[in-house]
Amino acid sequence: MVSILVLNGPNLGRLGSREPDVYGSGTLDDLRIALEGEAPAGRAIDLRQTNDEAELIGWLYEAVDTASPVILNPAAFTHYSYALRDAAALVTQAGLILVEVHISNPHAREQFRHTSVISAVATGVIAGFGFDSYLLALDAINRKLG
């Protein structure tokens, strides 16, 4: 069984109540259900959320150690966390897939959100499609893994 780590950064634990006009009304539990419903046989979804940068970095190390593909929504860490960027680079340098996702389109928002320090080390980036960003990332991972 291949576990796909779906890692979410700060404030995403408040999905459903936090700025629903930007992030929609779905919760992380809703996202988990959608991803599990789309995961093919032999693939497990391991969805996690933290507001702690160090914990998120530790999960990326875990991905390397367990050879797990990653769907990563770094949230606010996207724009400035070089430590997270370096941990994400370890994932792709290990030959694993890491898809950076965003619920909203950062390029259609405030100027400071236009820069991602993660994108350059990610396998790919999907943004602006709500929870479908995650489903598209899952599809991409499944296609790459065969």
DSSP file (Angstrom, degrees, kcal/mol; ACC not computed):
  #  RESIDUE AA STRUCTURE BP1 BP2  ACC     N-H-->O    O-->H-N    N-H-->O    O-->H-N    TCO  KAPPA ALPHA  PHI   PSI    X-CA   Y-CA   Z-CA
    1    1 A M              0   0    0      0, 0.0     2,-0.5     0, 0.0    42,-0.2   0.000 360.0 360.0 360.0 127.7    0.0    0.0    0.0
    2    2 A V  E     -a   43   0A   0     40,-2.8    42,-3.0    66,-0.0     2,-0.5  -0.834 360.0-149.5 -93.2 124.1    1.4    3.4   -1.0
    3    3 A S  E     -a   44   0A   0     -2,-0.5     2,-0.6    40,-0.2    42,-0.2  -0.832   3.6-154.6 -93.1 129.7    0.6    6.2    1.4
    4    4 A I  E     -a   45   0A   0     40,-3.2    42,-2.5    -2,-0.5     2,-0.5  -0.922  13.5-141.1-102.4 117.6    0.2    9.7   -0.1
    5    5 A L  E     -ab  46  70A   0     64,-2.3    66,-3.0    -2,-0.6     2,-0.7  -0.677  13.0-166.7 -80.4 125.5    1.0   12.3    2.5
    6    6 A V  E     -ab  47  71A   0     40,-2.3    42,-2.9    -2,-0.5     2,-0.4  -0.912  15.5-170.4-113.0 100.8   -1.4   15.3    2.1
    7    7 A L  E     -ab  48  72A   0     64,-2.7    66,-3.1    -2,-0.7     2,-0.4  -0.803   7.5-169.8-106.6 130.8    0.3   18.0    4.3
    8    8 A N  E     -ab  49  73A   0     40,-1.6    42,-2.2    -2,-0.4     3,-0.1  -0.964   8.3-148.7-125.1 133.5   -1.4   21.3    5.1
    9    9 A G    >   -     0   0    0     64,-2.7     3,-1.4    -2,-0.4     4,-0.2   0.119  47.0 -23.7 -87.0-159.8    0.2   24.3    6.8
   10   10 A P  T 3  S+     0   0    0      0, 0.0    66,-0.4     0, 0.0    -1,-0.2  -0.070 119.9   5.6 -60.7 143.7   -1.0   27.0    9.1
   11   11 A N  T >  S+     0   0    0      1,-0.1     3,-1.6    -3,-0.1     7,-0.1   0.254  92.7 108.2  73.7  -7.8   -4.6   28.1    9.4
   12   12 A L  G X   +     0   0    0     -3,-1.4     3,-1.3     1,-0.3    16,-0.1   0.655  64.6  73.1 -74.2 -12.4   -5.9   25.4    7.1
   13   13 A G  G 3  S+     0   0    0      1,-0.2    -1,-0.3    -4,-0.2    15,-0.2   0.621  91.4  60.3 -68.9 -12.0   -7.4   23.6   10.2
   14   14 A R  G X> S+     0   0    0     -3,-1.6     4,-2.1    13,-0.1     3,-2.1   0.240  73.4 138.2 -99.6  11.0  -10.0   26.4   10.1
   15   15 A L  T <4  +     0   0    0     -3,-1.3    13,-0.3     1,-0.2    10,-0.1  -0.282  63.3  37.9 -56.2 143.3  -11.2   25.6    6.6
   16   16 A G  T 34 S+     0   0    0      8,-0.7    -1,-0.2     2,-0.4    11,-0.1  -0.087 126.5  37.8 102.4 -32.4  -15.0   25.8    6.5
   17   17 A S  T <4 S+     0   0    0     -3,-2.1     2,-0.7     9,-0.1    -2,-0.2   0.576  94.8  88.1-120.9 -19.8  -15.1   28.9    8.7
   18   18 A R  S  < S-     0   0    0     -4,-2.1    -2,-0.4     1,-0.2     5,-0.4  -0.746 115.1 -35.8 -88.5 116.1  -12.0   30.9    7.6
   19   19 A E    >>  -     0   0    0     -2,-0.7     4,-2.9     1,-0.1     3,-2.0   0.875  66.6-174.0  39.9  64.0  -12.8   33.3    4.8
   20   20 A P  H 3> S+     0   0    0      0, 0.0     4,-1.6     0, 0.0    -1,-0.1   0.757  80.0  65.0 -61.1 -22.3  -15.3   31.0    3.0
   21   21 A D  H 34 S+     0   0    0      2,-0.2    -2,-0.1     1,-0.1     4,-0.1   0.758 116.2  28.5 -69.2 -22.6  -15.4   33.5    0.1
   22   22 A V  H <4 S+     0   0    0     -3,-2.0    -1,-0.1     2,-0.2   108,-0.1   0.817 136.2  25.6 -99.3 -45.1  -11.7   32.7   -0.6
   23   23 A Y  H  < S-     0   0    0     -4,-2.9     3,-0.3    -5,-0.4    -2,-0.2   0.444 102.8-123.4-106.4  -2.6  -11.3   29.1    0.7
   24   24 A G     <  -     0   0    0     -4,-1.6    -8,-0.7    -5,-0.4    -1,-0.3  -0.206  30.3 -79.6  84.0 180.0  -14.8   27.7    0.3
   25   25 A S  S    S+     0   0    0    -10,-0.1    -1,-0.2    -4,-0.1     2,-0.1   0.425  88.8 112.1-103.4  -0.8  -17.1   26.2    2.9
   26   26 A G        -     0   0    0     -3,-0.3     2,-0.2    -6,-0.1    -9,-0.1  -0.434  55.7-142.3 -75.6 149.1  -15.5   22.7    3.0
   27   27 A T     >  -     0   0    0    -11,-0.1     4,-2.1    -2,-0.1   -11,-0.2  -0.483  30.7-100.2 -99.7 173.0  -13.6   21.4    6.0
   28   28 A L  H  > S+     0   0    0    -13,-0.3     4,-2.8     1,-0.2     5,-0.2   0.867 125.8  56.0 -61.6 -35.1  -10.5   19.3    6.2
   29   29 A D  H  > S+     0   0    0      2,-0.2     4,-2.3     1,-0.2    -1,-0.2   0.903 106.1  50.3 -63.3 -39.5  -12.7   16.3    6.9
   30   30 A D  H  > S+     0   0    0      2,-0.2     4,-2.2     1,-0.2    -2,-0.2   0.910 111.1  49.3 -62.2 -41.4  -14.6   17.1    3.7
   31   31 A L  H  X S+     0   0    0     -4,-2.1     4,-2.7     2,-0.2     5,-0.2   0.921 109.1  51.9 -63.5 -44.2  -11.3   17.2    1.9
   32   32 A R  H  X S+     0   0    0     -4,-2.8     4,-2.9     1,-0.2     5,-0.2   0.929 110.1  48.9 -57.3 -46.9  -10.2   13.8    3.4
   33   33 A I  H  X S+     0   0    0     -4,-2.3     4,-2.0     1,-0.2    -1,-0.2   0.909 111.8  49.1 -61.1 -43.5  -13.5   12.2    2.3
   34   34 A A  H  X S+     0   0    0     -4,-2.2     4,-0.9     2,-0.2    -1,-0.2   0.924 114.1  45.1 -63.3 -44.7  -13.1   13.6   -1.3
   35   35 A L  H >X S+     0   0    0     -4,-2.7     4,-1.2     1,-0.2     3,-0.7   0.921 112.5  50.1 -66.9 -44.0   -9.5   12.4   -1.6
   36   36 A E  H 3< S+     0   0    0     -4,-2.9     3,-0.2     1,-0.2    -1,-0.2   0.861 107.7  55.6 -62.4 -34.2  -10.2    8.9   -0.1
   37   37 A G  H 3< S+     0   0    0     -4,-2.0    -1,-0.2    -5,-0.2    -2,-0.2   0.754 113.3  40.8 -68.6 -23.8  -13.1    8.6   -2.5
   38   38 A E  H << S+     0   0    0     -4,-0.9    -1,-0.2    -3,-0.7    -2,-0.2   0.539  88.0 108.0-100.6 -10.1  -10.7    9.2   -5.5
   39   39 A A     <  -     0   0    0     -4,-1.2     3,-0.1    -3,-0.2     6,-0.1  -0.535  67.7-131.2 -72.1 127.5   -7.8    7.2   -4.2
   40   40 A P    >   -     0   0    0      0, 0.0     3,-1.7     0, 0.0    -1,-0.1  -0.254  40.1 -71.0 -72.5 166.6   -7.4    4.0   -6.3
   41   41 A A  T 3  S+     0   0    0      1,-0.3     3,-0.1   -40,-0.0     0, 0.0  -0.282 123.0  29.8 -55.1 138.8   -7.0    0.6   -4.7
   42   42 A G  T 3  S+     0   0    0      1,-0.2   -40,-2.8    -3,-0.1     2,-0.4   0.463 100.5  98.6  88.5   1.7   -3.6    0.2   -3.1
   43   43 A R  E <   -a    2   0A   0     -3,-1.7     2,-0.4   -42,-0.2   -40,-0.2  -0.987  53.1-164.4-125.8 127.8   -3.2    3.9   -2.3
   44   44 A A  E     -a    3   0A   0    -42,-3.0   -40,-3.2    -2,-0.4     2,-0.5  -0.860  14.8-135.3-110.6 144.7   -4.0    5.4    1.1
   45   45 A I  E     -a    4   0A   0     -2,-0.4     2,-0.6   -42,-0.2   -40,-0.2  -0.875  15.6-172.9 -99.1 125.7   -4.5    9.1    2.0
   46   46 A D  E     -a    5   0A   0    -42,-2.5   -40,-2.3    -2,-0.5     2,-0.4  -0.828  13.1-172.4-118.7  88.6   -2.7   10.4    5.1
   47   47 A L  E     +a    6   0A   0     -2,-0.6     2,-0.3   -42,-0.2   -40,-0.2  -0.699   9.1 169.9 -90.3 129.9   -4.1   13.9    5.5
   48   48 A R  E     -a    7   0A   0    -42,-2.9   -40,-1.6    -2,-0.4     2,-0.3  -0.950  15.8-165.7-137.0 155.2   -2.4   16.1    8.2
   49   49 A Q  E     +a    8   0A   0     -2,-0.3     2,-0.3   -42,-0.2   -40,-0.2  -0.998  11.9 168.1-141.7 141.0   -2.5   19.7    9.2
   50   50 A T        -     0   0    0    -42,-2.2   -38,-0.2    -2,-0.3    -2,-0.0  -0.994  34.5-154.7-148.1 152.1   -0.3   21.8   11.5
   51   51 A N  S    S+     0   0    0     -2,-0.3     2,-0.6   -41,-0.2   -42,-0.1   0.336  77.5  95.0 -98.0   2.7    0.4   25.4   12.4
   52   52 A D     >  -     0   0    0      1,-0.2     4,-2.0   -43,-0.1     5,-0.2  -0.858  61.2-158.7-105.2 116.0    3.9   24.4   13.4
   53   53 A E  H  > S+     0   0    0     -2,-0.6     4,-2.3     1,-0.2     5,-0.2   0.893  93.9  53.8 -59.1 -42.6    6.7   24.8   10.8
   54   54 A A  H  > S+     0   0    0      1,-0.2     4,-2.3     2,-0.2    -1,-0.2   0.888 107.7  50.4 -62.6 -39.3    9.0   22.3   12.5
   55   55 A E  H  > S+     0   0    0      2,-0.2     4,-2.0     1,-0.2    -1,-0.2   0.913 109.6  50.6 -65.2 -41.8    6.3   19.6   12.5
   56   56 A L  H  X S+     0   0    0     -4,-2.0     4,-1.6     2,-0.2    -2,-0.2   0.907 110.1  50.0 -62.6 -41.8    5.6   20.2    8.8
   57   57 A I  H  X S+     0   0    0     -4,-2.3     4,-2.0     1,-0.2    -1,-0.2   0.917 108.4  53.4 -61.3 -43.8    9.4   19.9    8.1
   58   58 A G  H  X S+     0   0    0     -4,-2.3     4,-2.2     1,-0.2    -2,-0.2   0.870 105.7  53.4 -59.3 -37.9    9.5   16.6   10.1
   59   59 A W  H  X S+     0   0    0     -4,-2.0     4,-1.9     2,-0.2    -1,-0.2   0.858 106.2  52.5 -67.1 -34.3    6.6   15.2    8.0
   60   60 A L  H  X S+     0   0    0     -4,-1.6     4,-1.8     2,-0.2    -2,-0.2   0.890 108.1  50.9 -67.9 -38.3    8.6   16.0    4.8
   61   61 A Y  H  X S+     0   0    0     -4,-2.0     4,-2.6     1,-0.2    -2,-0.2   0.915 108.3  53.3 -59.9 -42.4   11.6   14.1    6.3
   62   62 A E  H  X S+     0   0    0     -4,-2.2     4,-2.2     1,-0.2    -2,-0.2   0.891 103.9  55.9 -59.9 -40.0    9.1   11.2    7.0
   63   63 A A  H  X>S+     0   0    0     -4,-1.9     5,-2.4     1,-0.2     4,-0.7   0.916 109.9  45.8 -59.0 -43.0    8.1   11.3    3.3
   64   64 A V  H ><5S+     0   0    0     -4,-1.8     3,-0.8     1,-0.2    -2,-0.2   0.941 113.2  49.2 -63.9 -46.8   11.7   10.8    2.3
   65   65 A D  H 3<5S+     0   0    0     -4,-2.6    -2,-0.2     1,-0.2    -1,-0.2   0.783 120.5  35.7 -66.1 -27.8   12.2    8.0    4.9
   66   66 A T  H 3<5S-     0   0    0     -4,-2.2    -1,-0.2    -5,-0.2    -2,-0.2   0.350 106.4-121.9-106.7   4.1    9.1    6.1    3.8
   67   67 A A  T <<5 +     0   0    0     -3,-0.8    -3,-0.2    -4,-0.7    -4,-0.1   0.905  55.8 160.9  55.6  45.6    9.3    6.9    0.1
   68   68 A S      < -     0   0    0     -5,-2.4    -1,-0.2    -6,-0.2   -64,-0.2  -0.822  40.2-125.5-101.1 133.4    5.9    8.6    0.1
   69   69 A P        -     0   0    0      0, 0.0   -64,-2.3     0, 0.0     2,-0.4  -0.386  31.5-141.2 -68.3 157.2    4.6   11.0   -2.5
   70   70 A V  E     -bc   5  98A   0     27,-2.7    29,-2.8   -66,-0.2     2,-0.5  -0.972  23.4-165.4-131.4 135.6    3.4   14.3   -1.1
   71   71 A I  E     -bc   6  99A   0    -66,-3.0   -64,-2.7    -2,-0.4     2,-0.5  -0.992  30.0-168.6-108.2 119.5    0.6   16.8   -1.8
   72   72 A L  E     -bc   7 100A   0     27,-3.0    29,-2.7    -2,-0.5   -64,-0.2  -0.945  26.9-179.9-122.6 119.9    1.7   20.0    0.1
   73   73 A N  E     -b    8   0A   0    -66,-3.1   -64,-2.7    -2,-0.5   -61,-0.1  -0.887   9.7-178.5-108.3  96.2   -0.3   23.1    0.8
   74   74 A P    >   -     0   0    0      0, 0.0     3,-1.8     0, 0.0     4,-0.2   0.579  15.8-168.9 -74.2  -7.1    2.3   25.1    2.7
   75   75 A A  G >   -     0   0    0     26,-0.4     3,-2.1     1,-0.3     4,-0.3  -0.256  69.7  -4.2  53.7-135.5   -0.2   28.0    3.2
   76   76 A A  G >  S+     0   0    0    -66,-0.4     3,-1.3     1,-0.3     4,-0.3   0.766 128.1  69.6 -61.4 -25.5    1.6   31.1    4.5
   77   77 A F  G X> S+     0   0    0     -3,-1.8     4,-2.1     1,-0.2     3,-1.0   0.719  80.9  81.2 -64.0 -18.4    4.9   29.2    4.7
   78   78 A T  G <4 S+     0   0    0     -3,-2.1    39,-3.0     1,-0.2    40,-0.5   0.852  91.9  46.6 -49.5 -40.0    4.8   29.3    0.9
   79   79 A H  G <4 S+     0   0    0     -3,-1.3    -1,-0.2    -4,-0.3    -2,-0.2   0.577 130.2   4.8 -90.9 -12.4    6.1   32.8    0.7
   80   80 A Y  T <4 S+     0   0    0     -3,-1.0     2,-1.3    -4,-0.3     3,-0.2   0.510  84.3 112.4-151.7  -6.6    9.0   32.8    3.2
   81   81 A S     X  +     0   0    0     -4,-2.1     4,-2.0     1,-0.2     5,-0.1  -0.624  25.6 169.6 -88.3  95.7   10.0   29.5    4.7
   82   82 A Y  H  > S+     0   0    0     -2,-1.3     4,-2.4     2,-0.2    -1,-0.2   0.797  80.1  59.2 -70.4 -28.2   13.4   28.6    3.3
   83   83 A A  H  > S+     0   0    0      2,-0.2     4,-1.8     1,-0.2    -1,-0.2   0.924 107.9  44.8 -64.3 -43.6   13.6   25.8    5.9
   84   84 A L  H  > S+     0   0    0      2,-0.2     4,-2.6     1,-0.2    -2,-0.2   0.894 111.3  54.5 -66.0 -39.7   10.4   24.3    4.5
   85   85 A R  H  X S+     0   0    0     -4,-2.0     4,-2.2     1,-0.2    -2,-0.2   0.922 108.0  49.1 -58.6 -45.8   11.7   24.8    1.0
   86   86 A D  H  X S+     0   0    0     -4,-2.4     4,-1.3     1,-0.2    -1,-0.2   0.874 111.6  48.6 -65.2 -37.2   14.9   22.9    1.8
   87   87 A A  H  X S+     0   0    0     -4,-1.8     4,-1.0     2,-0.2    -1,-0.2   0.888 110.7  51.1 -68.4 -39.0   12.9   20.0    3.3
   88   88 A A  H  X S+     0   0    0     -4,-2.6     4,-1.7     1,-0.2     3,-0.4   0.878 105.3  57.1 -64.0 -37.3   10.7   19.9    0.2
   89   89 A A  H  X S+     0   0    0     -4,-2.2     4,-2.8     1,-0.2    -1,-0.2   0.859  99.3  59.3 -62.1 -34.9   13.8   19.8   -1.9
   90   90 A L  H  X S+     0   0    0     -4,-1.3     4,-1.2     1,-0.2    -1,-0.2   0.874 103.0  53.9 -60.1 -36.1   14.9   16.6   -0.1
   91   91 A V  H  <>S+     0   0    0     -4,-1.0     5,-1.9    -3,-0.4     3,-0.4   0.959 114.2  38.0 -63.8 -52.1   11.6   15.0   -1.2
   92   92 A T  H ><5S+     0   0    0     -4,-1.7     3,-1.7     1,-0.2    -2,-0.2   0.848 111.9  58.1 -72.5 -31.7   12.2   15.7   -4.9
   93   93 A Q  H 3<5S+     0   0    0     -4,-2.8    -1,-0.2     1,-0.3    -2,-0.2   0.782 100.6  59.1 -65.5 -25.0   15.9   15.0   -4.7
   94   94 A A  T 3<5S-     0   0    0     -4,-1.2    -1,-0.3    -3,-0.4    -2,-0.2   0.422 125.2-106.3 -80.5   1.8   15.0   11.5   -3.4
   95   95 A G  T < 5S+     0   0    0     -3,-1.7    -3,-0.2     1,-0.3     2,-0.2   0.630  78.1 133.7  83.9  13.8   13.1   11.0   -6.7
   96   96 A L      < -     0   0    0     -5,-1.9     2,-0.4    -6,-0.2    -1,-0.3  -0.558  59.5-107.3 -95.5 161.4    9.7   11.3   -5.0
   97   97 A I        +     0   0    0     -2,-0.2   -27,-2.7    -3,-0.1     2,-0.4  -0.731  33.1 178.8 -89.4 133.1    6.7   13.4   -6.2
   98   98 A L  E     -c   70   0A   0     -2,-0.4    25,-2.6   -29,-0.2    26,-1.1  -0.948   6.5-168.8-134.2 114.6    5.8   16.6   -4.4
   99   99 A V  E     -cd  71 124A   0    -29,-2.8   -27,-3.0    -2,-0.4     2,-0.5  -0.913  12.8-146.5-106.3 120.5    2.9   18.6   -5.7
  100  100 A E  E     -cd  72 125A   0     24,-2.5    26,-2.6    -2,-0.6     2,-0.3  -0.726  24.8-173.9 -81.7 128.5    2.4   22.1   -4.3
  101  101 A V  E     - d   0 126A   0    -29,-2.7   -26,-0.4    -2,-0.5     2,-0.3  -0.917  16.3-172.9-126.2 153.6   -1.3   23.0   -4.1
  102  102 A H  E     - d   0 127A   0     24,-1.7    26,-1.2    -2,-0.3    27,-0.6  -0.992  21.1-147.1-141.5 138.7   -3.3   26.0   -3.2
  103  103 A I  S    S+     0   0    0     -2,-0.3    27,-2.5    24,-0.2     2,-0.2   0.931  90.3  37.5 -68.8 -47.2   -7.0   26.3   -2.8
  104  104 A S  S    S-     0   0    0     25,-0.2    24,-1.0    24,-0.1    25,-0.2  -0.465  99.0 -99.6 -95.8 173.7   -7.1   29.9   -4.1
  105  105 A N    >   -     0   0    0     23,-0.3     3,-2.0    22,-0.2     4,-0.1  -0.847  28.7-161.4 -94.6 104.3   -4.9   31.4   -6.8
  106  106 A P  G >  S+     0   0    0      0, 0.0     3,-1.3     0, 0.0     7,-0.2   0.790  88.3  61.1 -57.5 -27.7   -2.1   33.2   -5.0
  107  107 A H  G 3  S+     0   0    0      1,-0.3     7,-0.1     7,-0.1    -2,-0.0   0.627 100.8  53.4 -76.5 -12.1   -1.4   35.2   -8.2
  108  108 A A  G <  S+     0   0    0     -3,-2.0    -1,-0.3     5,-0.1     2,-0.1   0.263 107.7  63.1-100.3   9.9   -4.9   36.7   -8.1
  109  109 A R  S <  S-     0   0    0     -3,-1.3     5,-0.1     1,-0.3     0, 0.0  -0.263 102.1 -26.8-117.6-157.8   -4.4   37.9   -4.5
  110  110 A E    >   -     0   0    0      1,-0.1     3,-1.7    -2,-0.1    -1,-0.3  -0.142  62.4-112.8 -58.5 151.2   -2.2   40.3   -2.6
  111  111 A Q  G >  S+     0   0    0      1,-0.3     3,-2.0     2,-0.2     4,-0.3   0.854 113.7  61.3 -54.3 -41.4    1.3   41.0   -4.1
  112  112 A F  G >  S+     0   0    0      1,-0.3     3,-0.6     2,-0.1    -1,-0.3   0.730  99.2  58.3 -63.8 -19.3    3.1   39.3   -1.2
  113  113 A R  G <  S+     0   0    0     -3,-1.7    -1,-0.3     1,-0.2    -2,-0.2   0.526  84.2  82.7 -84.8  -5.6    1.4   36.0   -2.1
  114  114 A H  G <  S+     0   0    0     -3,-2.0     2,-0.5    -4,-0.3    -1,-0.2   0.678  80.0  72.3 -75.1 -16.7    2.7   36.0   -5.7
  115  115 A T    <   -     0   0    0     -3,-0.6     2,-0.5    -4,-0.3     3,-0.0  -0.869  58.6-173.3-106.5 129.8    6.1   34.5   -4.7
  116  116 A S        -     0   0    0     -2,-0.5     4,-0.4     1,-0.1   -37,-0.2  -0.982  15.1-168.3-117.7 127.2    6.5   30.8   -3.6
  117  117 A V  S    S+     0   0    0    -39,-3.0     4,-0.1    -2,-0.5   -38,-0.1   0.559  91.0  56.4 -83.9  -8.5    9.8   29.6   -2.3
  118  118 A I  S >> S+     0   0    0    -40,-0.5     3,-2.0     1,-0.1     4,-0.9   0.820  86.8  74.8 -88.8 -36.3    8.5   26.1   -2.7
  119  119 A S  G >4 S+     0   0    0      1,-0.3     3,-0.8     2,-0.2    -1,-0.1   0.811  87.8  60.0 -52.9 -38.9    7.6   26.0   -6.4
  120  120 A A  G 34 S+     0   0    0     -4,-0.4    -1,-0.3     1,-0.3    -2,-0.1   0.728 113.3  37.4 -66.7 -21.0   11.1   25.8   -7.7
  121  121 A V  G <4 S+     0   0    0     -3,-2.0    -1,-0.3    -4,-0.1   -29,-0.2   0.450  97.6  99.5-108.4  -2.6   11.7   22.5   -5.9
  122  122 A A  S << S-     0   0    0     -4,-0.9   -23,-0.2    -3,-0.8     3,-0.1  -0.473  75.1-130.5 -80.1 154.1    8.2   21.0   -6.4
  123  123 A T  S    S-     0   0    0    -25,-2.6     2,-0.3     1,-0.3   -24,-0.2   0.883  87.4 -21.7 -65.5 -39.5    7.5   18.4   -9.1
  124  124 A G  E     -d   99   0A   0    -26,-1.1   -24,-2.5     2,-0.0     2,-0.4  -0.972  60.1-129.1-163.2 169.6    4.5   20.6  -10.0
  125  125 A V  E     -d  100   0A   0     -2,-0.3     2,-0.4   -26,-0.2   -24,-0.2  -0.995  15.7-177.4-133.2 133.9    2.1   23.3   -8.8
  126  126 A I  E     +d  101   0A   0    -26,-2.6   -24,-1.7    -2,-0.4     2,-0.3  -0.996  18.1 161.9-131.5 126.7   -1.7   23.4   -8.9
  127  127 A A  E     +d  102   0A   0     -2,-0.4   -22,-0.2   -26,-0.2   -24,-0.2  -0.991  42.8  32.4-146.6 149.8   -3.6   26.4   -7.6
  128  128 A G  S    S+     0   0    0    -26,-1.2   -23,-0.3   -24,-1.0   -25,-0.2   0.499  80.1 100.4  93.1   5.5   -7.0   28.1   -7.8
  129  129 A F  S >  S-     0   0    0    -27,-0.6     3,-1.5     1,-0.4   -25,-0.2   0.101  76.6-132.4-111.4  22.3   -9.3   25.2   -8.1
  130  130 A G  T >  S-     0   0    0    -27,-2.5     3,-1.8     1,-0.3     4,-0.4  -0.337  78.3 -15.9  61.8-144.8  -10.5   24.9   -4.5
  131  131 A F  T >> S+     0   0    0      1,-0.3     4,-1.5     2,-0.2     3,-0.9   0.742 130.3  75.0 -64.2 -21.4  -10.4   21.4   -3.2
  132  132 A D  H <> S+     0   0    0     -3,-1.5     4,-2.9     1,-0.2    -1,-0.3   0.762  81.4  70.3 -62.6 -22.2  -10.1   20.2   -6.8
  133  133 A S  H <> S+     0   0    0     -3,-1.8     4,-1.8     1,-0.2    -1,-0.2   0.920 102.0  44.2 -57.6 -42.0   -6.5   21.4   -6.6
  134  134 A Y  H <> S+     0   0    0     -3,-0.9     4,-2.7    -4,-0.4    -2,-0.2   0.900 112.5  51.1 -68.5 -41.7   -5.9   18.5   -4.3
  135  135 A L  H  X S+     0   0    0     -4,-1.5     4,-2.3     1,-0.2    -2,-0.2   0.884 110.1  49.7 -65.4 -37.6   -7.9   16.1   -6.5
  136  136 A L  H  X S+     0   0    0     -4,-2.9     4,-2.3     2,-0.2    -1,-0.2   0.889 110.8  50.4 -65.8 -38.7   -5.9   17.2   -9.5
  137  137 A A  H  X S+     0   0    0     -4,-1.8     4,-2.5    -5,-0.2    -2,-0.2   0.914 109.6  50.6 -64.2 -42.6   -2.6   16.6   -7.6
  138  138 A L  H  X S+     0   0    0     -4,-2.7     4,-2.7     1,-0.2    -2,-0.2   0.916 110.1  50.2 -60.9 -42.9   -3.8   13.2   -6.6
  139  139 A D  H  X S+     0   0    0     -4,-2.3     4,-2.3     2,-0.2    -1,-0.2   0.914 109.9  50.6 -61.8 -42.6   -4.6   12.4  -10.2
  140  140 A A  H  X S+     0   0    0     -4,-2.3     4,-2.3     2,-0.2    -2,-0.2   0.917 111.4  47.9 -62.3 -43.3   -1.1   13.6  -11.3
  141  141 A I  H  X S+     0   0    0     -4,-2.5     4,-2.7     1,-0.2     5,-0.2   0.934 111.2  50.3 -62.7 -46.1    0.5   11.4   -8.6
  142  142 A N  H  X S+     0   0    0     -4,-2.7     4,-1.3     1,-0.2    -1,-0.2   0.886 111.1  49.1 -61.3 -38.7   -1.5    8.4   -9.6
  143  143 A R  H  < S+     0   0    0     -4,-2.3    -1,-0.2     2,-0.2    -2,-0.2   0.915 112.7  47.5 -66.5 -42.4   -0.6    8.9  -13.3
  144  144 A K  H  < S+     0   0    0     -4,-2.3    -2,-0.2     1,-0.2    -1,-0.2   0.886 114.1  46.4 -66.6 -38.4    3.1    9.2  -12.4
  145  145 A L  H  <        0   0    0     -4,-2.7    -1,-0.2    -5,-0.2    -2,-0.2   0.725 360.0 360.0 -77.0 -20.2    3.1    6.2  -10.2
  146  146 A G     <        0   0    0     -4,-1.3    -3,-0.2    -5,-0.2    -4,-0.1   0.456 360.0 360.0  81.1 360.0    1.2    4.2  -12.9
